[in-house]
């Protein structure tokens, strides 16, 4: 099972690092193309690095939206 409160807080914290920012100035995107594909991969990697998921829980997918009609989904 997952406690959604800390999980949601962690995802919001990740999003806040990017929200309303020039991604070309935010690490690691100051060195890497800030494409939606790379942002989705970064989110998945940050979740894994932080140990944000409890044992027995796995990340299914990360979807990053570029506006209202375009998105990319990363599935580990």
C-alpha positions in Angstrom: 0.0 0.0 0.0 1.0 3.6 -0.5 0.5 6.6 1.8 -0.6 9.1 -0.8 0.0 12.2 1.3 3.8 12.0 1.3 3.9 10.7 -2.2 1.8 13.6 -3.5 4.0 16.0 -1.5 7.1 14.6 -3.1 5.7 14.8 -6.6 4.5 18.4 -6.0 8.0 19.3 -4.7 9.5 17.8 -7.9 7.1 19.8 -10.1 7.9 23.0 -8.1 11.5 22.7 -9.2 10.4 23.1 -12.8 7.2 25.2 -12.7 7.4 28.6 -14.3 11.1 28.2 -14.8 13.4 28.3 -17.9 14.2 24.6 -17.9 17.5 25.4 -19.7 18.7 26.9 -16.4 17.5 24.1 -14.1 19.9 21.1 -13.4 20.1 18.7 -15.0 18.5 20.4 -18.0 21.2 23.1 -18.0 23.3 20.2 -19.5 20.6 18.0 -21.1 17.8 18.8 -23.5 14.7 19.6 -21.5 12.4 17.7 -23.8 9.2 16.2 -22.4 10.8 12.8 -22.8 13.8 13.8 -20.7 11.6 15.5 -18.1 9.5 12.3 -17.7 12.7 10.2 -17.3 14.1 12.7 -14.8 10.9 12.5 -12.7 11.1 8.7 -12.7 14.7 8.8 -11.7 14.2 11.3 -8.9 11.4 9.1 -7.5 13.6 6.1 -7.6 16.6 8.0 -6.1 14.6 9.4 -3.2 13.1 6.0 -2.3 9.8 7.7 -2.5 7.9 4.4 -3.0 7.5 1.8 -0.3 8.7 -1.7 -0.7 6.5 -3.7 -3.1 5.3 -0.6 -4.9 6.6 0.2 -8.3 6.3 3.1 -10.6 4.1 2.3 -13.5 4.5 5.4 -15.6 5.2 9.2 -15.7 3.2 11.4 -18.0 4.4 14.9 -18.8 2.1 17.3 -20.6 3.2 20.0 -23.0 0.0 22.1 -23.0 -3.5 20.7 -23.2 -3.1 18.4 -26.2 0.5 17.0 -26.2 2.0 14.6 -23.7 4.7 12.0 -23.4 4.6 8.9 -21.1 7.6 7.1 -19.8 7.2 3.5 -18.6 10.2 2.0 -16.8 
